[in-house]
Amino acid sequence: MELLYKSTRDADKTVTASQAILKGLASDGGLFVPVEIPKLDVDLDELKEMSYQETAYQVMKRFLTDFTEEELRHCINSAYDEKFDTTEIAPLVEVNDGVFHLELFHGATIAFKDMALSILPHLMTTAAKKNHADHEIVILTATSGDTGKAAMAGFADVPGTKIIVFYPKNGVSRVQELQMVTQKGVNTAVVAIHGNFDNAQSGVKKMFEDQALAAELAKAGYQFSSANSINIGRLVPQVVYYVYAYAKLLQKGEIAKGEEINVTVPTGNFGNILAAYYAKQMGLPIAKLICASNENKVLFDFFETGVYDKNRDFVLTSSPSMDILISSNLERLIYQVAGQDAQKDCELMKALNTEGKYEITGEMKAGLKDFVGGYATEEQTSQAIHDTYQRNGYVMDTHTAVASYVSEQYRKETGDAKKMVVASTASPYKFARSVMTSIDSKYEGMDDFALIEELKKVSGVEIPNAVKEIMDAKVLHNRECDVDQMEQTVKAILKVEA
């Protein structure tokens, strides 16, 4: 049976999965959601014996029903190959008693975004063929550090596509920035904006919603799509690794069939934890979804009070991919807990846009009972890295450390001893300075590349190719612009006359 998609802001119009992937964002500014969450009707005993690729097929075929088996398997096998440095693709490592880190950083750009952005170009080009798209697809993306590089690596030199990435100048780590500005590919462009990630994200969404701009670009032979997690083609592949993690715990004998686990996710734009929620809705035995924030704790406050309020100071932290005050994907959850009421969703999103905040009803708040919010300060994040290393020699990055601290606090405060999966979202090599100075203050005076060498000694983990490549790579992109110049910059890159 075909599963259709609709916008969170318009209950009446539906599109196919491939159309939703191709468009990225609905023309009314809403996000595409499945009309219903499909059931994972595969026996867990079968799932536990499957490879990552086989698991991906079982999950994704239930969401992407207008892709043939041959098309979907081709996309999956093209994505999850030797680009990953382990055949497991997403290994599970027990870091504390009953706490397992799901390592999502073994792909080409050493961050969890590779898990979805390795497959999105294949889904996108397949969707373009299916829908006889005759315009060149322009992937327009805002990044808080990781999406940009992973998207560019995925789309570099893919025929029929161009990719333009906006990132906040001085708002990402040195390694993250170097990964982006040294990216090869005739169809890639990177722009540093003078502002923060929320400015970049809002600017990109504004361009998506601008019908006059869409018409102008269509005339020049272009159409926008997105590699951000607002694209359902990003979100569906993320559901896979939670199913895979559960199956592997079962295979290892860590849990009994049907036993519930908890999941903690370091959260900025909300897509990664929403994917875990979708896995739970499919029937995966997940009890609590623990949403871990850094000092930009807008989501923690939302889960505590039911009020989402972005009117606060923006804090630059050591976990920059979570330095976000407008969590785009939260809209999909809001729509769900509002009983799929597009009108209610529109009303709340309008309030966010005009007043910078909204409050959900008591009934909607009851629909969030599976979620728990937690946050870690900069000091607590650093301490978590230090203590974990002291305890067992395991080195984690700053984002994972936020989740690790929050999961530990949750277990202490509640006494809930269920097995815990922590989404480990980046290699410590991406944030070597913050990681090494947390382990020992003696590293504070060293330069970035010396720290990388020290991290290799401390962790016993080889320096990933993604880092080796940037050590002497040439800077290819040096564009910068103000927030209000984003549209004009896109036109200049695409050589569309103003």
N, C-alpha and C positions, 0 to 999 in steps of 0.2 A: 504494500500500500504506500502511495506517495505521501511523504511528509512535506507540508508546505510551510512557508515562513511569512510572518506579518510584521509590520512596524509596531513598536511600542506606543506609537502615537496615532495609529490608524488601524482599528480592528477589522476594517472591511476588506482592504486590498491584500491579496496574497501573491507570493512569488515562489518559484522553485528554489531549491538549495543553490543551484548553480547561478541563478539570477541574483540571489542575495549575496553570494560571494563576489560576483562581478561588480555589483553596485557598491558594496562596502557599507555605505550608510544609506538609509532610506531618504528619499527626496524631501520628506517632511521634517528631517532632522532626527527622526527616531532610529532605534537600533532594531535590526531584524532578530526575531525570536521564533523558535519553532511553535507551530500552532499547539502542539503538545510535546512533552518530553517522552521520547520512545522508551520502551522497557528493554532492559538488558536480559533477554530471555535465553541466555546461554548458561549451561550448568557450570558452576564454579569449579567443579572437578576437571572439566574440560579446559576452562580458562587457565588454570594453574599450570598446565603443561604447554601453553602457547608462548611463542616468541613475541617480542615487542611488535613486530610487523603483523603477525596474525591477530594479536589483541587489537591493534589499530584497525584492522579490517572489520572485526566483529563490532566494534563500537561505532566506527564512522559510517558503515553501510546503513546503520539505523537512522542516522541523521541526514546523510547525503543520498537520498533515495533516487535522484535522477541521474546519478553516476552509475555506469555499468560496472560489473565486477572487474572487468578487464581494465577500465579506466582508473578505478579506485586502487586496485592492486598496483598498477603502474605508478601512480602518484606516491603511494606508500613506499614501494621498493626503491623509488628514485630518491626519496627523502632520507630514509633511515638506512644508510649504507656506510661506506668507509669514511664518510665525513665525521662520523662519531668515533671516538677513540676506544670504545668498548662495544662488543657485540650485544651486551645487555641493553644498550642505549641509555637506560635510566636505572643504574644500580641502587640497591637499598643497602644502607650501611647502618648497623646498630651502633649508636654513639653513646647512649646512656641505657640503663636497664629498661627495656621495653619501649625505648624511643629510637625510631629508625629515620635516618635522613634519606630522602629520595633525591639522589643526585641528578639534577636536571641540567648539568652544565658540561656534558661530555661532547657537545657538538662543536661546529666550526668556530663559533665566536664565544665559546665558554660561558654562556648564560642560558637560562631556561627558555628564552625566546626562540632558540634554535629548534626546540621541540615542535613548535608550530610553524615557524618561518622557513624551515627546510621544506615543508610540504606545500605551503601556501602558493608559491609560484606555479607549481604543477597543477594544483586545484584551479588556480586562476586562468592559466592558459587553456586547460581542458574546458572550463566554463565558458571561456571566450569562443572556442570552437563550437561548443554545443549551441550557443545562442547567436552564432553567426555575427559576432561583434566585428564591425569593420573599422572601428577607431583604435588608435594606439592607446593603450591603457597607461595612465599616469598614476603611479602609486604615490600618494601624498600622505606623509607620515610625520607625526610629532614623536619625539623620543625623550625619555628622562634618562637615557644612557645606553640601554641594551637593545631595544627594539630597532633603533636606527641601523646599527651595524649588522644585526642578524637579518634585517629586511634587505639591506643593500647586498649582503653576501648571497642571499637567496635569489634576488632579482638581477644581479649584475649580468649584463649581456644576454638576458632572456629576450628573444625576438618579440617584437610587438609591445614592449613595455619600456617605460622610463620610471625612475624612482627619485623623488625629491624628499629629503629628510631635513626637518628643522629640530635643532636641539638648543637648550639654554646655555649660552656662553658662561663659563665659570660655574656651571651647575652640574657637571659630570666629572668623573675621575679622569686623571691624565691618561690612563690606559684606554678608557672608554672613548675619549676624544681622539686619541691617536688612531684607534681602530677605525673610526669613521672618516677622518680627514685623509687617511692613506688608502681608502678603498678604491680599487681599480674598477673599470667598467665604463664603456662609452655612454651608457644610459644612466649613470648615477650622478647625483648632485647632493651636496650637503651644505646646509646654511646654519650658521650660529646666530641665534636671535638675541637681542639685548633685552632679556626678560627671563622669566622662569618657565618651567614646563607647562604650567596651567595656561600661560599666555600662548605658548606654542600650540597646545592642544585646542584652545578656543579659536585661534586663528585658522587652524586647519578645518575645524568643524564649520566655521563661518563660510569658508570657501566651498565646502561640500553643499551647504544649504543655499548658496547663491545661484539662483536659476539663470540670471543674466550671464554670469560667468560661465556656467555650464554650456549655454547656447554659443557663447563666443568661442569656447574651446572646441565644441563639436564642429563648428565651422572650420576650424583649423585642423580637424582630424584627430582630436583627443577626447578621452573621457576619464574622469577621476575614478580611482578606487583606493581602498585603504589597506595598509598592512598592520594598522593598529588593532588592538583587541576589540574595537567596535565592529570589526569584520567577523562574521560568524565562521568564516573559513579559518580564522585564527583560534577561535574558541573551541570548536569541536575537537581538533587534534589534542587540545589540552585536557579534555575529559579522559582521554586514553590512558595517560600515565597514572591517574588515580586508580583506575580499574587494574592496570598492570601491577601497581604496588600491592593492592589487596591480594591479587592472585599469587604474587611472589611470597607474601607473608604466609599464605596458605600452603604453598609448595614447601616452604622451609619448615613447616610445622610450628610456626610461631602463634598461629591462631587456628581455631576450629572453624569448619565451614559454617558460614552464617554469623560468626561472632563479630560484634561491632568493634570498629576502631574509631579513634579520633584523628583529625587532620588539622595541622597548624600551617598557615600560609602567610609569609610576609607580604603585605598587601599595600599597593598604591592605587592602581587603576581598577582594581577589583576583578579583573578578568580571570586571574589564576584561581582565586577562591570560588568564583562563580562556576568555574569548570568542575570543581569538587562538589559543589551544590548540585550541578546537573548530573554528576555521577551518582550522587545520593538519590536524586529524583528518579534515576533509571532503575534504582533498586539495589545499588551497592550498599552493603551494611556499614554505613558511616553514621556515627552518633553525633558528635559535636564538630562544628566547623569553626576553628578558632582563628580569628582575624587579627593578625599581629601588625601593629603600626609603629612607626618611629615617632619622633617628637611632633610631626605633622599629624596629630592624632584625631583628625576629623571623623574617621570611621569609628574609632573607639567611642568617641562622644556620641555618635549617631546610635550605636548599638546600646549605649547606656540610657539615652534619653528619648530616642525617636526623632530628634531634631538634627537635621543635616545643616551645618553652618560653616560656610567657607570664609566668613568674615573674621579673619584672624591673621596673625603674622605668619609669613611663610618662612620656615626654618631650613637653612642649608645644613644637611647632616652628612655623616659618613656613609649613609645608605641612600645615595641620591636617586636611585630608581624608584624610591618610595616617597620622594619629596613632591607630593601631589596633594592638592586641596580639592580638586574636582575629579572624583572617581567615576569616569564615564560609564563603566559597566554596571555600576550600582543601579542604573536605570532599568536594566533587565530584571534585577531582583525586585525593585520597587513595583514594576509592572506585574510581576508574578504575585506578590503579596497583596496587591490591590485587586486581586481576582481578575487579572488581565483586562483591567479597565483603562482603555487608552485615554479616555477623557480625564480621568484622575491623574494619570501619568503626565499628560500635557500640562495640567494645572500646576503640579509640583515642579516640573522642569522649568515652567515659565517663572515661578517664584524664585527658583535658584538663579535664573538668568537675570531677573530684575532686582531682587532683594538680596541675593547671595545666600538664601537659606530657605528651608521648608520643613514642615513638621508632618509626620505621618499619623494616621489615626491609631487608636488603641487596638483596633481589630487588625490593622496591618502590622503593628508591632508584635502582636501575638504570632503572626506568621514568620517572625524572625527567631523563633524559640530555639532553632538548631544552631544559631550563631552565638559565639561568645567573642567579645572584643577584649583586646589587651594591648599594651604598648610598652616600649622600652626607651628609656632616655639614652643619650649618647654614652653616659658613664656605664649604664647597665649593659649596653650593647658591647662595649669594649671589655667589660668584666666577663661577659659570657664567652667571648673569644679566648680570653686569658685562662679562665677556669677550665674550659673544655680542653684546651691544649695541655694544661698542667695535669689534668685528670687522666687523659689517655692519648695525648699526642696528636689528636685530630684537629686539623686547622680548618676553620670555616670562614666564609666571607661575612661582611657586615650585615647584609640583608638576612642571611640565614641565621646570624647571631640574634637579630631582633626576634625572629620566630622561635629560636631555641630558648631564649630567656622567657618569652611569653608562655611557651608550652610548659616550661618548668614551673613557672608561677601558678599556672592553671592547675597543674597536678598537685602542687603543694596545698593550694587554697581549697580545692574541692575534694581531694582524696580520690579522685577518679583515676584508677590505675589501668584503664584500657590501654591497649597498645596504641602508640602515637606515631603517626607519619608526619614528619616535618618536611615541607617542600624546600629543598636546598637549591636556591635559585641562581647562584653564580659561583664561579671558581674564585678562591681567595686571591688568585693572581690578578684579578681585575681591580682589586682594592688593596694592593700590597702594602701601601703606606699605613692605612688605618689598621690593617690586620697585624702587621709586624710591630707597630708601636703599642698595640694592645697586648701583644705577647710579652714585650719587654721595652721599656722606655729608652734603652740604649740605642735603639735603631732610629731615634728621632732625627739625627743629623744627616742621615744618608740620602743619596739621590734615588729617584724612582727605580732606575735599572739595577743599582746596587742592591736595593731592597728585594728585588725579584730574585737575584742570586741567593740572598740570605733565606728567602722563603723556601727555595728549593732545598736548602740544607735542613731547615727546620721541619719541613713537612715530609721530606722524603719522596715528594711527588715531582716528576719531571716538569720542566717549564713547558706549557702547552705551545703548540705551533702558532696559535693565534697571537701569543705574546712575542714569541721569537720573531715573527714576521714584521712586527711594528718597530722593533728595536733600531733598525736602520732603514725603514721604509721612507719613501719620499712623500712629503705632504702634497696632495693633489687637489685639495679643496680648501679655499680660504675665504669663501663668501661670508659676509655678516650683514645683518639688516635689523632695523627697528621692527617692533611688533606690527606697527601700522603699514609696513612696507612688504608684508609677506606675499600678498596677492601680486603686487607689481614684480616682486622677485621671481615668482613662479612664471609669470608671463615672459620675463627676460630669459629665463632658463629655456623655456619652450619656444622662444623666438616668436611669440604671439604679440602682434603690435597692440599697444595700448590704445 
